[in-house]
Amino acid sequence: MSRKSWAVLARVLVGDRPPSRRDLAEELFGTADDPLAALRWSLAELRRALEAPDALRGDPPGVPPDLACDAADLDAGTLPDDDLGGTLLEGVEVRDCPGFDAWLLLARARCAARTREELHSRAVAALGRDDVDAALPLATRAAALDVLDEEAQELLVRALVAAGLPAQALAHLGACEARLVRAGITPSPALRDAARTAVPVRPAVRSAAAARALLAAGVAACGAGAPDAGVGTLRQALAEARGSGDAGLQAGALLELGRALVHAVRGADGEGALVLHQALRAAATAGRPDLASDVLRESGFVDVQAGRHRSAARALARALRQAGDDGRRAAVLAMQGMNSADQGRHRQAVDLLRESARLAATVGDDRQRSWSLGVLARSALLSGDAEQARRAARTSLHLARRQSWTAFVPWPQVIAAQAVAAIQGWAAVGEELEEAFAAACSLGDPCWEGMAARALGVAALHRGQHELAASWVADARRRCDRVPDRYVWVSAYVGLAEVEVAAAGGRGAVLVAARRLEEQAVRADLPEFVAWALVHQVEAGDRDRRDLARDCARGVEDPALLARAAALGDDGSGPGGARRGNKTSLDALNPVQGR
């Protein structure tokens, strides 16, 4: 079968929206005398090779539902372990098709990201059920895909320790740290902690009541802002629970330890994910679907933060089925809304988060209501409804302060300020942004610090203070990325601001920043930022990516993005053939008309 036919098949099978016949013809047969006729010949060749005479007919060409496709199985999470890896259309390259080349480069990167996600998720699950024989080869392959991926290297170190190979774990740790340092990356404490050999747990000599007391004390310590002491106490509680013979108590202790590692300890998401998988098994043994729902929701949170959105969706769907009461349903729906928002599905996110807030209100859970409304405000802002965003963020902020939940306050405060800026102008929110930044710094939260510093940079950019804006955005990058388990959406949001700041430096600077954002967003499965990165590249002169930019933008519910993509001219310009100026480009950081 010809390379062009393989390329046609891949374009039809891989992706959310199959291209039309005209798009396929222009993309792959644009130099032919009759592009549509050349496409018809290629489709006929494919039907013969597939022995499927009814396949690839219509517009866009359709495929039989029973046609096996490794890329589709990878996307669905059903590809067998042994088949994970490889390169999409390996060895298949076509000439004089720059549009297809741009699509293939992006599709290959997406498949590579999905492979890393599946290997990681399966290795963690195997370690959580103590299946070291399955976990070790999966973790080894995940680590080999990117030797600078600290999370993957940490997972392999943990797998080696679990397999009883501490010397190999230390050797791999040393090699990892050396590579990271050579690349200018400071290894996190979590990487070295992963090499600790577990101390055998002594049989409990105290009662289950002692385990419960320690559990309560550990949770209270974490809630009071003493995470190190809290985690230490929770480890003691788990040791007592394991010897108590109470499976439900053990599941609860594992859940709280996993939750604390994820939320209270910076850089400990790797260990937290493993503990949560152990908690899930313990909850099943205890016959506690309520605890299982809580564990799955926390596991989903870890995956959302890391950009493993399909793994998160699977965990959260299971959590919702086992939620039972309205309080748990509210918590799970909130995480599903966050997952949808991160993938640019903002209308769906608003619906999920609104229902979450409603359920939280019915059970009197103001903290959950505050969280749900705060995340809802982000989606309202990005989908163009600044007034809804302002109301939701203000209510979220009021509820958080009423609950003395200072750890969450900076998020709705920054979103509220951005919404007000979209309505009244950035001059109206300078003081509030400075207050949010100070609050974030007092908490030491990398994500909140990054969000606030980024917003201060955008405000400076709108005032025409380019050097100050660049300084703030660079500071936002340093702050939000200082831990390996940062929230990848915030990191990419900062990356978009970096692109906008680069616009003041000319096309070359924009291309560098936009390509960096594209790589980051593909890796973290963030379609909204992939599309923004492509739009900026086209506007900076990379015309071969125009159709790809428009196609990617169509999958995102962001009116500012859609308008920018639709306005791309053949020369990468905006409407009327004139390159968009910096003012219009800046307005893209707000989803409504800037002032």
C-alpha positions as CSV (number, residue, x, y, z in Angstrom):
1,M,0.0,0.0,0.0
2,S,1.4,3.5,-0.9
3,R,2.6,5.9,1.8
4,K,-0.1,8.4,0.8
5,S,-2.8,5.8,1.4
6,W,-1.4,5.1,4.9
7,A,-1.4,8.8,5.5
8,V,-5.1,9.0,4.4
9,L,-6.0,6.2,6.7
10,A,-4.3,7.7,9.7
11,R,-6.0,11.1,9.1
12,V,-9.4,9.4,9.0
13,L,-8.9,7.2,12.0
14,V,-6.8,9.3,14.4
15,G,-8.4,12.3,16.0
16,D,-11.7,13.5,17.2
17,R,-13.0,15.0,13.9
18,P,-12.2,13.2,10.6
19,P,-11.4,15.7,7.8
20,S,-13.7,16.2,4.8
21,R,-12.7,14.9,1.4
22,R,-11.8,18.3,0.2
23,D,-9.5,18.9,3.2
24,L,-7.9,15.5,2.7
25,A,-7.4,16.2,-1.0
26,E,-5.8,19.6,-0.4
27,E,-3.6,18.3,2.5
28,L,-2.2,15.2,0.8
29,F,-2.8,15.6,-2.9
30,G,-2.5,19.3,-3.4
31,T,0.1,19.0,-6.1
32,A,-1.8,16.5,-8.2
33,D,-3.6,17.7,-11.4
34,D,-6.9,16.5,-9.9
35,P,-6.6,16.3,-6.1
36,L,-10.0,14.8,-5.5
37,A,-9.5,12.1,-8.2
38,A,-6.1,11.2,-6.5
39,L,-7.9,10.9,-3.2
40,R,-10.6,8.6,-4.7
41,W,-7.9,6.3,-6.1
42,S,-6.2,6.2,-2.6
43,L,-9.5,5.4,-0.9
44,A,-10.2,2.6,-3.3
45,E,-6.7,1.2,-2.6
46,L,-7.5,1.3,1.1
47,R,-10.8,-0.5,0.6
48,R,-9.0,-3.3,-1.3
49,A,-6.3,-3.6,1.3
50,L,-8.8,-3.7,4.2
51,E,-11.1,-6.0,2.3
52,A,-13.9,-3.7,3.3
53,P,-15.8,-2.5,0.2
54,D,-18.2,-0.3,2.2
55,A,-15.4,1.5,4.1
56,L,-14.2,5.0,3.6
57,R,-17.3,6.2,1.7
58,G,-19.2,9.4,2.2
59,D,-18.0,12.8,3.2
60,P,-16.1,12.7,5.5
61,P,-15.0,9.2,4.7
62,G,-16.5,6.7,7.2
63,V,-14.9,3.6,8.7
64,P,-16.5,0.3,9.8
65,P,-17.0,0.2,13.6
66,D,-15.2,-3.1,13.9
67,L,-12.0,-1.9,12.3
68,A,-9.1,-2.4,14.8
69,C,-6.8,0.6,15.3
70,D,-4.0,0.7,17.8
71,A,-4.1,4.5,18.1
72,A,-7.8,4.3,19.0
73,D,-7.2,1.6,21.5
74,L,-4.4,3.6,23.0
75,D,-6.7,6.6,23.3
76,A,-9.4,4.4,24.9
77,G,-6.9,2.9,27.3
78,T,-7.5,-0.7,26.0
79,L,-4.2,-1.3,24.2
80,P,-2.4,-4.3,25.7
81,D,0.6,-3.6,27.8
82,D,3.0,-5.2,25.3
83,D,1.8,-3.0,22.5
84,L,2.3,0.3,24.3
85,G,5.0,2.3,22.7
86,G,6.2,2.8,19.1
87,T,5.6,5.8,16.8
88,L,2.5,6.6,14.9
89,L,3.0,5.8,11.2
90,E,6.6,4.8,11.9
91,G,8.7,4.9,8.7
92,V,5.9,6.6,6.7
93,E,6.8,10.0,5.5
94,V,5.2,11.9,2.6
95,R,6.7,14.6,0.4
96,D,5.4,18.1,-0.3
97,C,2.6,17.9,2.2
98,P,3.5,20.5,4.8
99,G,0.0,20.5,6.3
100,F,0.0,16.8,6.8
101,D,3.6,17.0,8.3
102,A,2.3,19.5,10.8
103,W,-0.6,17.2,11.7
104,L,1.6,14.1,12.0
105,L,4.1,15.8,14.2
106,L,1.3,16.8,16.6
107,A,-0.4,13.4,16.4
108,R,2.8,11.6,17.2
109,A,3.4,13.8,20.2
110,R,-0.1,13.1,21.4
111,C,0.3,9.4,21.1
112,A,3.6,9.6,22.9
113,A,1.9,11.5,25.7
114,R,-0.9,8.9,25.9
115,T,1.7,6.1,26.0
116,R,3.4,7.8,29.0
117,E,0.1,8.2,30.7
118,E,-1.0,4.6,30.3
119,L,2.4,3.2,31.4
120,H,2.4,5.4,34.4
121,S,-1.2,4.7,35.4
122,R,-0.8,0.9,34.9
123,A,2.4,0.8,36.9
124,V,1.0,2.7,39.8
125,A,-2.1,0.5,39.8
126,A,0.1,-2.6,39.8
127,L,2.2,-1.3,42.6
128,G,-0.9,-0.5,44.6
129,R,-2.1,-4.1,44.4
130,D,1.5,-5.3,45.2
131,D,1.9,-6.9,41.8
132,V,5.6,-6.0,41.4
133,D,6.1,-8.4,38.5
134,A,3.7,-6.4,36.4
135,A,4.7,-3.0,37.8
136,L,8.5,-3.1,37.2
137,P,8.5,-3.6,33.4
138,L,5.8,-0.9,33.0
139,A,7.7,1.5,35.2
140,T,11.0,0.7,33.4
141,R,9.5,1.5,30.0
142,A,7.9,4.7,31.3
143,A,11.2,5.9,32.7
144,A,13.0,5.1,29.4
145,L,10.6,7.2,27.3
146,D,11.9,10.4,28.9
147,V,15.0,10.3,31.1
148,L,14.3,13.8,32.4
149,D,10.7,13.0,33.5
150,E,11.3,13.1,37.2
151,E,7.9,11.6,38.0
152,A,8.6,8.6,35.8
153,Q,12.1,8.1,37.3
154,E,10.6,8.4,40.9
155,L,8.1,5.7,40.0
156,L,10.8,3.3,38.7
157,V,12.8,3.9,41.9
158,R,9.7,3.0,44.0
159,A,9.1,-0.1,41.8
160,L,12.7,-1.3,42.3
161,V,12.4,-0.8,46.1
162,A,9.2,-2.8,46.1
163,A,10.8,-5.6,44.1
164,G,13.5,-6.0,46.7
165,L,16.2,-4.4,44.7
166,P,17.4,-1.4,46.9
167,A,20.9,-1.4,45.4
168,Q,19.5,-1.0,41.9
169,A,17.1,1.7,43.1
170,L,20.0,3.7,44.6
171,A,22.1,3.2,41.4
172,H,19.2,4.4,39.2
173,L,18.6,7.3,41.7
174,G,22.2,8.4,41.3
175,A,22.1,8.3,37.5
176,C,18.8,10.2,37.5
177,E,20.1,13.0,39.7
178,A,23.2,13.4,37.6
179,R,21.2,13.7,34.4
180,L,18.8,16.2,35.9
181,V,21.7,18.3,37.3
182,R,23.4,18.3,33.9
183,A,20.1,19.5,32.3
184,G,19.9,22.3,34.8
185,I,17.1,20.7,36.8
186,T,17.3,20.5,40.6
187,P,16.1,17.1,41.7
188,S,13.2,17.2,44.1
189,P,13.4,15.6,47.6
190,A,10.6,13.2,46.5
191,L,13.0,11.5,44.1
192,R,15.4,10.6,46.9
193,D,12.6,9.8,49.3
194,A,11.4,7.1,46.8
195,A,14.6,5.1,47.4
196,R,13.8,4.6,51.1
197,T,13.5,1.0,52.0
198,A,10.2,0.5,53.9
199,V,10.7,-0.3,57.6
200,P,8.8,-3.5,58.6
201,V,5.7,-2.7,60.5
202,R,5.7,-4.2,64.0
203,P,2.6,-5.9,65.2
204,A,0.3,-3.5,66.9
205,V,0.3,-3.7,70.7
206,R,-2.3,-1.0,71.1
207,S,-6.0,-1.1,70.2
208,A,-7.8,0.1,67.1
209,A,-8.9,3.1,69.3
210,A,-5.3,4.3,69.3
211,A,-5.2,4.1,65.5
212,R,-8.3,6.2,65.3
213,A,-6.9,8.7,67.8
214,L,-3.7,9.0,65.7
215,L,-5.7,9.3,62.6
216,A,-7.8,12.2,63.9
217,A,-4.7,13.9,65.2
218,G,-2.9,13.5,61.8
219,V,-5.8,14.9,59.9
220,A,-6.1,17.8,62.3
221,A,-2.4,18.6,62.0
222,C,-2.6,18.7,58.2
223,G,-5.7,20.9,58.4
224,A,-3.9,23.3,60.8
225,G,-1.0,23.8,58.4
226,A,1.5,21.4,59.9
227,P,1.8,18.9,57.0
228,D,5.1,17.3,58.1
229,A,3.9,16.5,61.6
230,G,0.5,15.5,60.2
231,V,2.0,13.0,57.7
232,G,4.2,11.5,60.4
233,T,1.2,11.0,62.7
234,L,-0.8,9.5,59.8
235,R,2.0,7.0,59.1
236,Q,1.8,5.9,62.8
237,A,-1.9,5.6,62.5
238,L,-1.6,3.4,59.5
239,A,0.9,1.2,61.3
240,E,-1.5,0.7,64.1
241,A,-4.5,0.2,61.7
242,R,-2.6,-2.5,59.8
243,G,-2.2,-4.6,62.9
244,S,-5.7,-4.0,64.3
245,G,-7.5,-6.4,62.0
246,D,-10.0,-3.7,61.0
247,A,-10.0,-3.5,57.2
248,G,-12.2,-0.4,57.1
249,L,-9.9,1.4,59.6
250,Q,-6.9,0.5,57.4
251,A,-8.6,1.8,54.3
252,G,-9.5,5.0,56.1
253,A,-5.9,5.5,57.3
254,L,-4.5,4.9,53.8
255,L,-7.0,7.3,52.4
256,E,-6.1,10.1,54.8
257,L,-2.3,9.5,54.4
258,G,-2.7,9.5,50.6
259,R,-4.8,12.7,50.7
260,A,-2.2,14.4,53.0
261,L,0.6,13.5,50.7
262,V,-1.2,14.8,47.7
263,H,-2.6,18.0,49.2
264,A,-0.4,18.9,52.1
265,V,3.1,17.9,51.0
266,R,4.8,19.6,48.0
267,G,6.3,17.1,45.6
268,A,4.7,14.0,47.2
269,D,2.1,13.2,44.6
270,G,4.0,10.1,43.5
271,E,3.9,8.4,46.9
272,G,0.4,9.7,47.4
273,A,-0.9,8.0,44.3
274,L,0.6,4.7,45.4
275,V,-0.9,5.0,48.8
276,L,-4.3,5.8,47.3
277,H,-4.2,2.7,45.2
278,Q,-3.5,0.7,48.3
279,A,-6.4,2.4,49.9
280,L,-8.7,1.4,47.1
281,R,-7.8,-2.3,47.5
282,A,-8.3,-2.0,51.3
283,A,-11.7,-0.3,50.8
284,A,-12.8,-3.2,48.5
285,T,-11.7,-5.7,51.1
286,A,-13.6,-3.9,53.8
287,G,-16.8,-3.7,51.6
288,R,-16.8,0.1,51.9
289,P,-17.9,1.7,48.6
290,D,-18.1,5.1,50.3
291,L,-14.4,5.0,51.1
292,A,-13.7,3.7,47.6
293,S,-15.5,6.7,46.1
294,D,-13.4,9.0,48.2
295,V,-10.2,7.3,47.1
296,L,-11.1,7.3,43.5
297,R,-11.9,11.0,43.6
298,E,-8.5,11.8,45.2
299,S,-6.8,9.6,42.6
300,G,-8.7,11.5,39.9
301,F,-7.5,14.7,41.4
302,V,-3.9,13.6,41.2
303,D,-4.3,12.6,37.5
304,V,-6.1,15.9,36.6
305,Q,-3.2,17.9,38.2
306,A,-0.7,15.9,36.2
307,G,-2.6,16.2,32.9
308,R,-3.6,12.5,32.8
309,H,-7.1,13.4,31.9
310,R,-8.3,10.0,30.5
311,S,-7.0,8.2,33.5
312,A,-8.8,10.8,35.7
313,A,-12.0,10.4,33.8
314,R,-12.0,6.6,34.3
315,A,-11.4,7.0,38.1
316,L,-14.0,9.7,38.5
317,A,-16.6,7.8,36.6
318,R,-16.1,4.9,39.1
319,A,-16.1,7.3,42.0
320,L,-19.5,8.7,40.9
321,R,-21.0,5.2,40.6
322,Q,-20.0,4.5,44.3
323,A,-20.6,7.9,45.7
324,G,-24.0,7.2,47.3
325,D,-24.8,10.4,49.1
326,D,-25.2,14.0,47.8
327,G,-22.0,15.2,49.6
328,R,-19.8,12.7,47.8
329,R,-21.6,13.3,44.5
330,A,-20.9,17.0,44.9
331,A,-17.2,16.3,45.4
332,V,-16.9,13.9,42.4
333,L,-18.9,16.2,40.1
334,A,-16.5,19.0,41.0
335,M,-13.5,17.0,40.0
336,Q,-15.2,16.0,36.8
337,G,-15.9,19.6,36.1
338,M,-12.3,20.5,36.7
339,N,-11.2,17.7,34.3
340,S,-13.5,19.0,31.6
341,A,-12.4,22.5,32.1
342,D,-8.7,21.6,31.7
343,Q,-9.5,20.1,28.3
344,G,-11.3,23.2,27.1
345,R,-14.9,21.8,27.5
346,H,-16.0,24.8,29.5
347,R,-19.8,24.6,28.9
348,Q,-19.8,21.0,30.2
349,A,-17.5,22.1,33.1
350,V,-19.9,24.9,34.1
351,D,-22.9,22.5,34.1
352,L,-21.0,19.9,36.3
353,L,-19.7,22.5,38.7
354,R,-23.0,24.2,39.0
355,E,-24.6,20.9,40.0
356,S,-21.8,20.2,42.4
357,A,-22.3,23.6,44.1
358,R,-26.0,23.0,44.3
359,L,-25.6,19.6,45.9
360,A,-23.0,21.0,48.3
361,A,-25.4,23.7,49.4
362,T,-28.1,21.1,50.1
363,V,-25.8,19.2,52.5
364,G,-24.4,22.4,54.0
365,D,-20.8,21.9,52.7
366,D,-19.7,25.4,52.2
367,R,-16.1,24.5,51.6
368,Q,-17.0,22.2,48.7
369,R,-19.4,24.9,47.4
370,S,-16.6,27.4,47.5
371,W,-14.3,25.1,45.6
372,S,-16.8,24.3,42.9
373,L,-17.8,27.9,42.3
374,G,-14.2,28.9,42.2
375,V,-13.4,26.4,39.4
376,L,-16.7,27.3,37.7
377,A,-15.6,30.9,37.6
378,R,-12.5,30.0,35.6
379,S,-14.6,28.2,32.9
380,A,-17.1,31.1,32.8
381,L,-14.2,33.5,32.3
382,L,-12.6,31.5,29.5
383,S,-15.9,30.8,27.8
384,G,-16.6,34.5,27.5
385,D,-19.0,35.2,30.4
386,A,-17.0,37.6,32.6
387,E,-20.1,38.7,34.7
388,Q,-20.9,35.1,35.6
389,A,-17.3,34.5,36.4
390,R,-17.2,37.6,38.7
391,R,-20.3,36.5,40.6
392,A,-19.1,32.9,41.0
393,A,-15.6,33.9,42.1
394,R,-16.9,36.5,44.6
395,T,-19.3,34.0,46.1
396,S,-16.5,31.4,46.3
397,L,-14.2,33.9,47.9
398,H,-16.8,34.9,50.5
399,L,-17.5,31.3,51.4
400,A,-13.7,30.5,51.7
401,R,-13.2,33.4,54.0
402,R,-16.2,32.6,56.1
403,Q,-14.8,29.1,56.6
404,S,-11.3,30.5,57.3
405,W,-10.1,28.4,54.4
406,T,-7.1,30.6,53.7
407,A,-5.4,27.8,51.7
408,F,-7.9,28.3,48.8
409,V,-8.5,32.1,49.0
410,P,-6.0,33.2,46.3
411,W,-7.6,31.2,43.5
412,P,-11.0,32.8,43.5
413,Q,-9.4,36.1,44.3
414,V,-7.3,36.0,41.2
415,I,-10.2,34.8,39.0
416,A,-12.5,37.5,40.4
417,A,-9.9,40.1,39.6
418,Q,-9.5,38.9,36.0
419,A,-13.2,38.9,35.6
420,V,-13.4,42.5,36.9
421,A,-10.5,43.5,34.6
422,A,-12.4,42.1,31.6
423,I,-15.4,44.2,32.5
424,Q,-13.9,47.4,33.9
425,G,-10.2,47.3,32.8
426,W,-7.0,46.2,34.5
427,A,-6.5,49.5,36.3
428,A,-9.4,48.5,38.6
429,V,-7.8,45.3,40.0
430,G,-4.1,46.1,40.8
431,E,-4.5,46.2,44.5
432,E,-6.6,43.0,44.6
433,L,-4.0,41.1,42.6
434,E,-1.2,42.3,44.8
435,E,-3.2,41.1,47.8
436,A,-3.8,37.7,46.2
437,F,-0.1,37.4,45.4
438,A,0.9,38.2,49.0
439,A,-1.6,35.7,50.3
440,A,-0.3,33.0,48.0
441,C,3.3,33.7,49.0
442,S,2.3,33.4,52.7
443,L,0.9,30.0,52.0
444,G,3.9,28.9,49.9
445,D,1.6,27.4,47.3
446,P,3.4,27.2,43.9
447,C,0.1,27.2,41.9
448,W,-1.5,30.1,43.6
449,E,1.7,32.1,43.5
450,G,2.0,31.4,39.7
451,M,-1.5,32.4,39.0
452,A,-1.2,35.7,40.9
453,A,2.2,36.6,39.5
454,R,1.0,35.8,36.0
455,A,-2.1,38.0,36.4
456,L,0.2,40.9,37.6
457,G,2.3,40.4,34.5
458,V,-0.7,40.5,32.2
459,A,-1.9,43.7,34.0
460,A,1.6,45.3,33.4
461,L,1.4,44.2,29.8
462,H,-1.9,46.0,29.3
463,R,-0.4,49.1,30.8
464,G,2.4,48.9,28.2
465,Q,5.1,48.1,30.8
466,H,6.8,45.3,28.8
467,E,9.9,44.8,31.0
468,L,7.8,44.7,34.2
469,A,5.4,42.2,32.5
470,A,8.3,40.0,31.4
471,S,9.7,40.1,35.0
472,W,6.4,39.1,36.5
473,V,5.7,36.3,34.0
474,A,9.2,34.9,34.5
475,D,8.6,35.0,38.2
476,A,5.3,33.1,37.7
477,R,7.1,30.4,35.8
478,R,9.8,30.0,38.5
479,R,7.2,29.8,41.2
480,C,4.6,27.5,39.7
481,D,7.3,25.0,38.3
482,R,9.4,24.8,41.4
483,V,7.9,21.4,42.3
484,P,7.7,18.5,39.9
485,D,4.0,17.7,40.7
486,R,2.7,21.2,39.9
487,Y,-0.7,21.7,38.4
488,V,0.0,21.5,34.7
489,W,-2.9,23.7,33.7
490,V,-1.5,26.6,35.7
491,S,1.9,26.0,34.2
492,A,0.5,26.1,30.7
493,Y,-1.6,29.2,31.5
494,V,1.7,30.9,32.5
495,G,3.1,29.6,29.2
496,L,0.4,31.4,27.3
497,A,1.3,34.7,29.1
498,E,4.9,34.1,28.1
499,V,3.9,33.9,24.5
500,E,2.0,37.2,24.8
501,V,5.0,38.9,26.4
502,A,7.2,37.5,23.6
503,A,4.9,39.2,21.1
504,A,6.6,42.5,22.1
505,G,9.9,41.0,20.9
506,G,9.0,40.1,17.4
507,R,8.0,37.0,15.4
508,G,11.1,35.0,16.3
509,A,10.5,35.3,20.0
510,V,6.9,34.4,19.6
511,L,7.7,31.3,17.6
512,V,10.1,30.0,20.3
513,A,7.7,30.6,23.1
514,A,4.7,29.2,21.2
515,R,6.5,26.1,20.2
516,R,7.5,25.6,23.8
517,L,3.9,26.0,24.9
518,E,2.7,23.6,22.3
519,E,5.2,20.9,23.5
520,Q,4.1,21.4,27.1
521,A,0.4,21.4,26.3
522,V,0.5,18.3,24.1
523,R,2.4,16.4,26.8
524,A,-0.2,17.4,29.4
525,D,-3.2,16.9,27.2
526,L,-4.4,20.5,27.3
527,P,-6.1,21.1,23.9
528,E,-7.0,24.8,24.6
529,F,-3.3,25.7,25.0
530,V,-2.3,23.5,22.0
531,A,-4.7,25.5,19.9
532,W,-3.5,28.9,21.3
533,A,0.1,27.9,20.6
534,L,-0.7,26.9,17.0
535,V,-2.6,30.2,16.4
536,H,0.3,32.2,17.6
537,Q,2.7,30.2,15.4
538,V,0.6,30.9,12.4
539,E,0.3,34.6,13.2
540,A,4.1,34.7,13.6
541,G,4.5,33.3,10.0
542,D,4.2,29.5,10.2
543,R,1.5,29.3,7.5
544,D,1.8,25.5,7.2
545,R,0.0,25.2,10.6
546,R,-3.0,27.4,9.7
547,D,-5.5,24.5,9.0
548,L,-4.2,22.5,12.0
549,A,-4.7,25.6,14.2
550,R,-8.3,26.1,13.0
551,D,-9.0,22.4,13.5
552,C,-7.6,22.3,17.0
553,A,-9.5,25.4,18.0
554,R,-12.8,24.0,16.8
555,G,-12.6,21.4,19.7
556,V,-12.3,24.1,22.4
557,E,-15.2,26.2,23.9
558,D,-13.3,29.5,24.0
559,P,-14.9,32.2,21.8
560,A,-11.7,34.4,21.8
561,L,-9.7,31.4,20.6
562,L,-12.2,30.5,17.9
563,A,-12.3,34.1,16.7
564,R,-8.5,34.3,16.4
565,A,-8.3,31.0,14.6
566,A,-11.1,31.9,12.2
567,A,-9.4,35.2,11.4
568,L,-6.1,33.6,10.3
569,G,-5.4,34.6,6.7
570,D,-3.3,32.6,4.2
571,D,-0.3,34.7,5.2
572,G,-0.9,34.1,9.0
573,S,-2.5,37.5,9.3
574,G,-5.7,38.6,11.0
575,P,-8.7,40.1,9.3
576,G,-8.1,42.0,6.1
577,G,-4.6,40.7,5.7
578,A,-3.1,42.9,8.4
579,R,-1.1,41.2,11.2
580,R,-2.8,41.5,14.5
581,G,-1.3,44.1,16.8
582,N,-0.2,43.6,20.4
583,K,-3.4,45.1,21.8
584,T,-5.7,42.6,20.2
585,S,-3.3,39.8,21.0
586,L,-3.4,40.8,24.7
587,D,-7.1,40.7,24.7
588,A,-6.9,36.9,24.1
589,L,-5.7,36.6,27.7
590,N,-9.2,37.6,28.6
591,P,-12.1,35.9,26.9
592,V,-14.1,39.1,26.5
593,Q,-13.3,42.5,25.0
594,G,-10.3,44.0,26.8
595,R,-10.3,47.6,27.9
